[in-house]
Amino acid sequence: MPNDGDLRALSKQNTYQFGDFRLLPEAQALLHKGQPVALGGRGFDILTLLVTRAGEVVSKADLFAHVWPDYIVHDHNLKVNVGNLRRSLAELDPATDYIATIAGRGYKFVAAVDSGRPAVARHTPSIPSHYAAPPHVRELLGRDDAIRQISEKLDQPGYVAIVGPGGAGKTSIAVTVARLCCGAGEAVVFADLSTVSDPRFVVPAIASAFGISLGLDDPIAGVIDVLRSSRLFLIIDNCEHVISMAAMILERISSEVPAARILATSREPLRTRHEQIHFLSGLAYPDDATPLSKKDVLQFPAIRLFIAKSQGSGLAEPTDDYVRSVVSICKRLEGLALAIELAAGTASVLAPSALDDLFKDGFDSMSRGARDAPLRHQTLEATLDWSYRLLPESEAVLLSLVSVFSGRFSADDVEAIYSAGALEPMAGRDALAQLVAKSLVAADYDGGTMHYRLAESTGAYAAQRLFGSRYREKARRQFAIRIRDKLQIAEREWSSQSSREWLRKYRRQIDDIRAAIGWAFDPAGDAALGVELVVAALPLWQELSAFREMLAAIDLAGENSAALQGLAPLSRAKLSTARAWAMTLARHMHPQTDDAWRESIFHAGGSHDAEFQIRSVCGQAVFLAYSGRPRTALRSMNDFAAAKGLDWAIAPDGKRLLAHIKIYAGEFNSASAHLEALMKDWGHLEEGHGLSRFQVDLPVGIRLSQAFLLWLKGDADRASSLVDHAINRAADLDHMISLGNAISLTGLPIAFVEGDLETALRLQQQLAEVGRRETVGIYEGTARFFAGAIQAADGEGAGFAVMQDSIAGLLRGGWRARVPFYRSLLAEAYIAAGDMPSAEQSLRAAVGEIGIREERWWHPDLWRVAGVIETGNAQPEKAARYFQKSLHYARAMGAGAAIRRTQLAMTEME
């Protein structure tokens, strides 16, 4: 217990006064009327966070992160500790409530707080643009109780499944609840499974919603990591048709992240251990038991929805007869929102007097479905069938035709398949407008373009109609042709648009690509068209880092030798080069990558396309450099140029790559001449030069290489300025390969070696995010290495094991570039810790690397580190010889930074 002197000292620290209590966070003390209050450590941490954010809703996620960092803790622990804290405060001040529970959101400190210091502005994280946002939903009618009940369930462990029939409004209520429960800076991630036709694509769909790379070995592990570290609300929508896979994923996420807030929607329970079910019934409508006035009837949400959707009737005030008809319709539709909207859409074009006669026979048939099917399915299916039979032939045909699209589609997409159903363009456009008016097709604006989509249940029904039609195969063929044509347009745009702009436009095509390829390689399809689809889809797979899916598609195309034979040489070259890149830019380089690049160069030569030949040779050079063979890469590029009579000045991307590889090979002066010329002609940041996909944006690449070289030559300040420009441009373009290269190859090493650990830590975290999105092994390994290096520099012994493990991981993945550099940094970390034997062992491993004779840029520093080790071993003569060798090699290269470091080491030896 603190004495009087202690309390006087505490009074000088920052304090928070509420009621008769005084909180002193720095001293871990709570006083009541000057006397200490005994609180447990967890309770004190909870109180501190709530008080410092008084008046705000503090989410459970924030409390878990503050009180139990790096631990997975059950919600019950938080409730018990909050309960104990409330009791402790109430025992001393029973008249005041200090902590309020905000259902579904967290807790709030509601008493007035007087702080002894100015309030510190909290950073509100921005919502990353790569999360899939939920759709816009209409204002909900009559769902207040459901919203409250679901919000309360979210306060319990596990996820909440909103279960109900198709058309009940499950998605709308999920989105509404999520947005009401989210605080400032929180994002809603929306994973829509309605476009997924195969359980194998559930994991990619959920990962894509988070912006997580499809190239991960275990994308759901990436989802779990994001949910642990970020304030997110997850909705997984439309689980019923892939329920087993969805249930398995939800159970895993809920088990590993019990604090995560997750809503699922499904037509049936998922039946897992962590599921909390909320059954969503139809909208309320009047029954026959109690006579009601028209005013009272119009308060029921089902009636209000029908009236709102049928305003085309022209009634300023609906008559009593019209309201009675609406009540009858809503009752027979069981209050299902979608069915009501369909009925109201048709009613909007009718005279009020025709309402009873039109729906009289139709509703009788709706009640007759399969005897063993749930009643709600009978009703919705009957409603759709009835609505379909009311359509004119052109609208009925078009509804079935558009079911070939897996997700959103445009008016141009629809126009491309009109002829499959013998529709004239004018009739087709009118039919589409009528289908939208009748709520059978949803329409919304996105980026100034009108997009359309079918509701899941409507799409399934329309697909059934298409299945039995005479024009099914023609529709599927024209759909595949349309997707191929769109992707060919996308490829032409790929070289001139930023990744952000390009993916915003084409990301959602992936489901249609899968469907079109699935049909094309089916026995009844067209394998030649399938191969063309695969070639056209390569840029999208590459931008999504979906290397495995891309390789599988390329292999599928390869199994159709007859179709490949008819492929144009350039298309064949694109296939082989994409295959080689996919093997290179993966977590672990494929053992056949060498052969893949040789095949790529062979096919590129057969294409007689000079630009593509350059791309292929440069791609192989990147692979050789990454695998620790820069001098071999230089020979390959120089031999190609000599054979073709090529001046690299006309191929700036190749010239930039050549300069960068020369730096690795220790040819600083030649690299400098190349880069100065490139900087003059192509280095202007304001010019939007096209991206060199799977390399880097050219201005970014020039700057990162120039910065790398300037740093090695001794101009660290200018190097830092250049690499900052490169990183900022790459981030603005949202091109992850450009950003990853700028950070991993230049920005992060410079910051760390120059001792700017604050910048190094920021860049390391940014690189780790790039690695998470792209799963390129060299990014992940580099980020992990420098995480350990920063730990070791801060005196944390655990950093050494992280550095060693990351080097081993890079080597396992075939990423030998820079490994001698990393081993020397590890040796220096051991030297700083006084562990000379480990430093010597690490340096010996660096000198023994396979590519040490080819990768020469760090040779002067290897000799310097050897000299420092011998200095520590009390071998001054050996040390002096090593230092002289370091200076000799550094002067020969023009490595001013290495000269400076070695001279400093020699001075310290004296």
N, C-alpha and C positions, 0 to 999 in steps of 0.2 A: 504493500500500500504506500503511495507517495506521501512524504512528510510535507510540512508547511513550506520548506524551501523549494521542494519540487513543484508544489502547486503555484508558487510565485513565478518560477521559471516558465511553467506551462502557460501562465496567463499572458506571456509576451508573444506566444506563438499565434498562428492563424486560428481563429475560433469561429464557431457557428453557434448562435444563441437561438433557442426555440423554447418558449415557455420558461420554466425554471431550469432547463437543461443547458449545458454548455459542452459542445463537442470539440475536441482538440485532435484532429486526425494525425498530426505528426507525432504526437505522444501516445497515440492509441488509448486515449482516455475520454470517458464521458462522465461529466460531473452533474449532480443534481443538487441545487442550492449549495454548491461548493464542495459537496461530498462525492467521492468516487462511486460510480455505479459498476457493478460487476457484470460484464458482458463476455460471452464467448468470442473467440476470434472471428468466426464466420458472421456472427450477429453484428459485430462491430464493423466489419467490411461492408455488410449489407446496408447498415445505417449510414455509413459514410457516403456511399454512392447515392443513396436516396436523398440525403440532406444536401449534398453538393449539387444535385439536380432537382432541388425542391420545385414543385409545381409542374414538373414534367412527368410523363408516363415513362418509367424505366422498364424496358422489356426484360423478359426472363432471359433472353439471350445475352443482354448486356450484364445482367447480374451474374449469370454463370461465368461469363468471361472475366469478370472482376473478382469474383469470390473463389471460383474453382478454375483458374486458368490451366489449360492443357489437360483437363480431366473431363471424363464423361460422367455426368452425375444425373441421377433420376430427379424428376420434378419434385418428388416427395421431399427430398432433402431441402430444397429451397422453401417449400411451404412450412416445414417444421421449423426451420431457422427464423423465417419471418414471424411465425406464430410465437416463438419464444421471445423474439425481440418485442413484439406487441405487448406480451404479458409483462416483460420487464419495465416497459415505459408506463403501462397502465397501473402497475403496483405503486408507482410514485406519483402519477398524475391521472387518476381514473376518470376525470371529467373531460379529457381531451383525446380525440382520435388523431393520431399522428400519421398513420400509414393506411392508405386506401387501396383496395384491390380493384383493378380495372379489368373487367372480365375479358378474357381472351387476349389481353395485351401485356399486362404486367402489374406494376405497383407504382403508387405516387405518394410522395411525402406532401401532405396537405396543410401542415401547420406553417405559419409565418416564420421565416428564418432571417436572422440578422447576421450577416457575414462580416467578419473583421477585415476582409480584403476585397478588392474589386473582383467582380465576377469574371471568370476566364471564359472566353468564347470557345465553345466546343466545335470541333471540326465535324461537319456533317458530310459523310461520304457521298460522293455522287453515285448515281445508279448506273452501273456499267451498261454500255449500249449493246453488248453482245448477249444479254439475257433476253429471252423471248417474253414479250409482254402479253398480258391477257387481252382478249378482245374487248371492245367497248360493249357494254350491256345496257339495256334499257332500264328505266326506273321500274323497280319491282313493286307489284301490287299485292298487298295482303301477306307479306312474308316477314313481318317484324318478329313474330314469335320464333319462326325457323331461324332467322339470323341470330337472335339472342341465344337459342338453344345450341346452335352450332358453335358460336363464339365461346360459350361456357365449356363445351366439350374440348375445345382447343386448349383450355387451361389444364387439361388432364394429360397424362402420358399417352403416347401413341398418336396415330393419325386418325382423322375423321373421314369416313366414307359417306358421301351423300348418295343415297340409294333411292331410285325411283324409276318410273317408266320413261321411255323416250318421249321427249316433249314436255316433261314436267317442269323444266327450268333449272335443272341441276347446275349447269355451267354458269348461268346468270347469277344464281345465289352464291356459288363458290367464289366468283370474282367479286361480288359485292361484299361478302364477309371478309375476304382477304384485304380489300382496300380499306375497309373500316378498321381492321385490326392493325394495319401497318402504320408505323409512326414516320416521322421525318427521316429521310435518308434510307428508308427500307424499300426494297424492291419486291415485286411479285413476279415469280418465274412461272410461266405457263407452258406445260408440256402437253400438247394436244396429240392424243393417240388416235383420233378419228381417221387420220389419213394413213395409219399403219395397218396393212392388211396381213402381215406375217409377224408372229411373236418374236422372230429374230431381230426385227427392226425396232422393238420397244426400247431397248437400251440406247441405240443411236438417237432415237427421238427425244428421250429424256436428256441425254448428254448434250444434244444440240441446243435444247432450250436454255441450258446453262452456258452455251458458248464453249463447251468442253470439246477438245479435239476428238474426232472419231477414230484417230489413230492410236489411242491409248489401249494398252492391254486390258485394262479394267476401267472403262469410263465411269461406272457407278462409284468406284472408289474416289474418282475425281469429284463427282457430285457430293459425296459425303464430306470430302475435305472442304469444299466450298460452303456447305451448310454449317460446318463446324466453325468456320472463320468469318462468316458474313451474316448480316441481318437480312435474311430472305424469307419469303413466304412462298411455298411450293404448291402449285395446283397440278395434279395429274388428271387430265380430263379424258372421259370416254374409255374406261378400262374394260368394259364387258366383253368385247370380242377378242381380247388378248388377256383374259383375266388371270390365268395361271402365272404368266410371266410378270404381269403388273403386280400381282399379289406378292410374288417372291421378292421383287425389287423393293416394294413398299415395306415389307417386313424387315428386310435387311437395313434399309435406311433408318427406320424407326428404332431398330435394335441398337444401331451404332450411334445415332444422334437423337437421343430421347427428347432433347429440348427443341428439336426442329418443329416448325408449324407447317403441317401438311394437310391438304384437303384432296381427296380423290372423289371422282364421280363415276358411278357405275349403275347399270340396271339391276345388278344383283350384288349381294355382299361379297367381299373378297375372302372372307372367312380366314383371317389370320389372327395371331395372338394379340397384336397391338392395335387391332381395328376397333374403332368406336363408330357405331352405325347411327346415322340419322336418316330415317325413312322420310322421303319427301313426297307428300301426297299432292293431288291436284289442287288448283286454286279453289277457294271456297265459293260456293254458289247456294242459292236458296233451296231448301227442301220443301216438301208438301205439307209438313206438319203444322206450320204456323203461317197464317195469312199475313202478308207484308204489303205495305204501301209501295208505290213505285219509287218513292224517294229512298226507302230503306233497301229495296232491291238493288238500286243503282250504286249502293255502297259496297256490294260484294265484288272482290277483285276479278273473278271470272267474268262477270257482267261488264265491269268497267273495261277490261281488256278487249272484249268483243266489240263494244261500242267504239272504243278508240281506234280499232283496226278497221272498222267498217264505216268510217266517216264519209266514204264516197256515196253513201245513200242519200246525202244531202239534207238529212234531218237536223234542224237546229235543236229540236227537243224531241226525243223518241216518243212515239205514242205508246199507250198502255198495251195495245195489241202487239206492237213490235217488241216491247220489253218482255211480254209473256213468251213470245217466240224465242227470244234470245235465252231466256231462262230455261226453256225446254231444250234448246240446243246444248247449252253449257252443261246441263244436268246429264244429258245422254253422252256427252263427250267426257264426263267425269272430271271436269275442270282442268284437263290437260292443256297447258299453255300452247303447245305447238298445234294441236288439233283445233283449238279455238281460233288461232290465228289463220289457219288454213280455211276454216269455215267462214270467218269474217272477211277474208280476202275475196272469196267468191261472192259473199253477200254484198260486198261494196259495189258491185256492178248491177245489182238487182233492185227492182222496186220493192219497197217494204212489204207490199201485199203478196209478193211471190215467195216470201221466205218460207212460210209453212209448207207449201206444196213442194218446193224444191227439195227440202231436207227430209220430208216425210219418209219416202222410200229408202233414201240413202242411209239413214241412221238405222233402219231395221236391219239392213245387211251388215252394218258395222258390228253388230253384237254377235254375229255368227262366225267365229274363228274355229281353229282346231280345238277339240274338247280338252286336250291335255296341255294346251298353251295357257300361260297366265292371262287373266282377263284384260290386264292393261295392254298386253301385246295385241290381243284381238282388237281392241278399240283403236289403237294407233294404226295398225296395219289396215284396218277397215277404213279409217279416215283417209289414209293415203290412197288406198285403192279407189275409194269413192271420188276423191279429188281428181285422181288420174283419169277416171272414166268421164268426168265432166269436161275435160280439156278438149279443145279442137284438135284435130289430127296433127297439125303442125307443132302445137305445143307439146302434145304427148310424145311425139317423135323426138323433139329436141330435149325434153327432160331425160329420156332414156339415153340419148347420145352423150349429154354432158356428164353422165355418170362415169365415163372413162377417165375423167380427171380425178386425181387423188386428193387434191386440195383446191387452192384458189385457181381461177382461170380468168382470162381476159376476154373481151368481146372478139378480139382477133383470133384467140384460141378457138372460140366457138365457131367463128366463121370458117375456120379451116376444116371443120368436120360437117358442115351443112350438107355437102353433096353425098355423104354416106347415107343420109336419110332422104335423099332427093329433095332437099329443101332449097328453094331459091333464096338468095341473100336477103331480099326485102322481107320475105315471109319469115325467115329465120330471125332477123333482128326484131321484128314485131313479136314473134313468139317469145324471145328472151325477155323483152320488156313486160309481157303479160305474165310470165312465170315469176318475175320479180314482184309484180303488183299483187299476185296471189300468194306471196310468201313461200313459194316452193323453191325459189332460188334467192339466196341472200346477196345483197350488194353493198359494198362499202368503198369509200375513197381511201387510197393510200398513195401518198406521194404524188397527188394530182391525177392518179389513174384510177378508173373504176375497176374493181375486182369483184368476182362472183364466186360463190361456193354453194354447194348443197349441204344442208344439214345431214348429219350422219344417217339418221333413219331414212330421210328422203333419198339420199344417195344409194343406200342399200336397196330400197324399194325400186328405184329407177334402174339399178344394175340388174335386178331380177327381170324387169321388163325387157331390158336390152338382151339378156341372155337367150331368151326365146325368140328374138326377132330375126328376120331374114338379113338385116343389115349389120349384125353384130361384128362379123369379121372385118367388113369394110370400115366400120367405125374404129376398130382397134388399130387397123393398119394406118388410117389417116391420123389417128392420135399419135402413133409412133413417128410418123413422118413430121407431124407438127413439132413434136418435142425435138427431133433431130434438127429441124430447120432453126428453131429457137436457139438451140445450143450452138449451132454454127454462127449465128449472129453474135451470140455471147462471146465466142472465141475471138471474133474480130474486135470486139470492144475490150477484151481482156487486157490487151497491151497498152491501152490508153486511159483506162479508168483506175481510180484507187480501189484497193480491196474493199473498203467500206462501201463505196458506191456500187461496185460491181456485185458484191454479195447481197446487198440489200435488194437488188433487182432479181438475182437469179438463185439465191439460196433455197427458196422453196420449191425449186424444180426437182429436187432430189427424189421425192416420192414418185413423181411422174416418170423420172428416168428409170427407177426400179421397175415400175409397172410396165413401161414400154419395152425394156430389155427382157423382162420376164416373158412377155408375149412373143417377142421377136425370136427368142431361142427355143420357144416351145415347138414341138413337131408341126403344129398347124401354123406357125409364124413364118418369119422371113429372116433367116440367119444373116443374109447379106445386109439387110437393113439394120439388124442387131449390131453387126460389126461397125457400121457407120455411126450408130448411136454411141457405142463405146468410145470411138475416136472423138466424137463431138463432146462427150461428157468429161473428157480428161481434165480440162481446166477447172471444172467445178469440184471434182474429187480432189484435185490438187489444192485448191484454195481451202477446202474443208479439212485438209490433211487426212482424208479417208483413204489412206494408202492400202489398207487391207482390202477394202471393198473394191478399190480400183484394180489392184492386182488380180483379185478374183474375176472381175469382169474381163480384164485383158486375157487371162488364162481361158475363160469361156470363149472369147473370140478366137483364141488360138486353136481351140479344139475343132473349129469349123474351117478346115483347111481350104475347102472350095470357096468359101466366102472371102477368106484372106487373099486368095489368088487374084480375085477381082478388085482388090483394094488398090487405090492409087499409091505409087511409091512414097509420096510425101506422107500420106496417112499411115502407111506401114512404119515410116520413120518416127512419126509422132507416137505410135503405140510402143515401139521399142524404147524410145527415149523416156517416155513416161514411166515405163517399167523400171528403167535404170534409176531414175530419180526417186521413185517410190522405195527402191531398195537402199538408196543412199541416205535419204532424209527420213530415217526411221529411228526408233529408239536404239536398235542394234542393226548395224549394217548387215545386209544379207550376204552370206558367204559367196553367192554367185554374182555379186555386184560388178566385179572386174569383167566377167564374161558379158554381163548385160550392157556395159558401156561399149565394149568392142562390137557387140551386135548393133547397138544404136548408131555407132559411127559407120558401120557397114551399110545399114539401111539409109542413113542420111546421105551417104555418097551416092546410093542408087536413086535418090530422089532428085538429084541435080539441082537442089535448092541451096544456093550458096549460104543464105542466112541460117538455114536450119543446120547445115554442116558445121557452121561456126558454133551454134548453140550446143551441138552434140559434143564437139571437141572440148568446148569450155566446160560442159557438164562433167566430162571425164576428168578434166583438170581439177575441178572442185573436189571430186571424189579422191583423186590422188593426193591432193594437198591435205584434205581431212584425215586421210589415212597415213599421214606422216611422210609423204614422198613428194615434196615440192620441186626438187630438181628433176625428177622423172616427169612431173607435170609440165615443167618448162620445156623439156626436150620434146614432149608430145606437141605442145602448142607451136614451138618453133619449127619442128619438122612439118607440121600441117601448113604453116604459113609459107615455108619454102616451097613445098610441093604445089601449092595453089597460087604462088606469086602474090600472096596476100600481104598488104600493109595494114597492120593492126590499127592504124589511125582511122581507117574507114569503119572499124568495128569497135566503137568506144567501150562497150560492155566487156568485150574480150581484152581490150587494152588495159582496162582497169583491173581485170582479174589477173592478167599477166604481171602488172606492176605489184599487185598484192602478193602474188606467189614469189616474186623476186625478193620481196622483203624477207619472207621466210627463208629463202635460200641465201640471205646475207648480201645480196646485190643491191645495196642501198642507193648508190649513185644512179644506176640505170633506172631503178624504180622511181627515183625522184624526178628524173627527166620526163618519164611517162606521165606522172601524176600532175606535174606543173602544166603540161600541155592540156591534159584532160580538165584540170581546174579552170583553165582559161576558156576552153570551148564548151564545156558541159556542166560546170559546177554551180551554175546559178540556181539558187533555191527557188526563185520565183518562177522558173520555167518548169512546166509540168511534163517533163519527159516521161515516156511510157516506162512501165516497170519491166525489168528483166526477171520474169517469174522464176522462182526457185534460185535466183541469185538475189540481187537487191535493186532497189530503185537507184538509177545511175548517180544522181547528185549525192544521195546518201552514201553509196559505195565509194565514190571519189573521196568524200570527206573522211569516212572512217579509215580508209587506207592512208590518206595523207596525214591524218592525226596519228595513226600508228607509227608511221615513218618519222614524223617530226618528234614524237616522244622518244623514239630510239636514238635520234640524232641529238637530243638534249634540249629541245624547246617544248617543255611540258605545258607551259601556259597556253601557247598557241594551239597545241594539240588538244588540250581540254576544251578550248573554245570551239574548235572545229567539230569535235565529236559531240558536243552539246547540240550544235546545229543539226548534225546528222540524226541524233536520237529524237530530237523534237520533230523533225520532218517525217521520220519513219512513223512516229506515234500519230502524227496528224493524218498520214495516209492510212493508218491502221494496217500496215503491211508487216506481218509478224516476222517474216524472214529478214527483212531490212532492219527491223528493230532488234531482233535477236542478234544479228551479226554486229550491228553498231555497238551494242552493249558488251557482248561476250568477247569480241575480238579486240576492242579498243577501250571503250569507256570504263568498264569495270577493272581491267588490269591496270590501266593508268592510275585510276583513283586509288586503288589498293597499294600499288608499289610506291606511289608518291606520298602515302601516309594519310590520305584524306578518307578516313574510315567512315565518316558520316555519309559522304557521297557514295562510297563503295557499298555501304549497306543498302542505301536507297536503290542503287542500280541492281544489286544482287536480288532484291525482292522483285524488282520489275522484270528481271530476266527469268526468275522462277515462274512468274505469271505467264510470260511468253512460252516457257517450256511446258507449262500446264496446257496451254491452248494448242500448241503445235506438236508436242511430244517428239521434238528433234533431239536425239540423244546428246549431241554436243552442248545444247543449251541447258538441258537438265543437269548434265555432269558438271558443266562450268559453274552454274548457279550453286550447286551443292558444294563444289570445291571451295568457292569463295565464302560461302556461309561458314564452313569450318575454319578457313583462314582468318576471317574476321573474329570468330570466337577465340582462336588461338592468340591473335594480336591483343585481344581484350583480357588475356590471362586465363581463359577457360580451357582446361586440359582436354575437355571432350572434343575440342576442335581438331586435334591431331587425328583422331580416328575418323572423323568426317572427311578430312582431306585425303587420307589414305584410301578410304572406301570409295570416294568419288573417282580417284585416279584408277582404281581397279575396275570400276564400272565403265569408265571411258574406254579402257583397253579391251574389256569384254565386248563392248559394242563396236570395236574396230576404229574408234576415234583416237588416233595416235597423235594428231596435230597438237602441239603445245605441251604434250605430256612432260618433256624435259624441263620446260619452264615451270610447270606446276610442281615437279619434284624438287626443283631448286628452291621454290618458295617454301615448300614443306621443310627442306633442310634448314633454311634460314629461321623458320619458326622454332625448330628444335634448338638451333644455336641460341636464340633469344631466351629459351627456357633452360639453357645450360646442359642440354643433352647432346653432347658431341658424338657419341657412338651412333645414335639414331640419325643425326644429321649426316654423318659420313655414309651410313647405309643408304639413305635417301639419295644422296648425290651419286653414289656408285650405281644405283638403279637408273638414274638419269643418264649417266654416261653409257650405260649398257643398252639403252633403247635402240630398237632396230633402225629407226630413221635418223639417228643422231648425226650422221654424216651429211644427210640431206637438209635437215632443218637447222640452219646455222645462226639464225638471228640472235639467239640467246647464248651462244658459245662464250663470249667474253664474260658474261655473268656466271657461267658455270665455273670458269677458272677462278673468278673472284671468290665465289662461295668456297671453293676448295682451299683458297688461301686463308680465308677466315677460319675454316675448320682447323687448319694446321697451326694457325696462330693460337687457337684455343688449346691445341694439343702441345703447345710449347715447342713448336718446330719452326722457328723464325726463318731459317734458310729455305725450307720447303715452301713456306708461305710466300716468301719474296719471289721465288721462281714462278709460282702460280700467278701472283699478281702481275709480274712482267708479261707472262703469256696472255693474261687478260687484256693488258694495255696494248700488246702487239695486235691481237685480233680486233680489238675495238677500233684502233687507229686505222687498220687496213679497211674496215667496213665504213668508217665514219660514224661509229656509234658513240656520240658524245655523252649520252646519258650513262653508258657503261663505263666510260673513262672517268666520269665524275664519281660514280659509285666506288670504283676501284681505288681511285686516289684517296677518297675518304677513308676506305678500309685500311689503306697503307698508313695514313696519318694516325688512325686509331691504334695501329699495331705499335707505332713508335711511342 
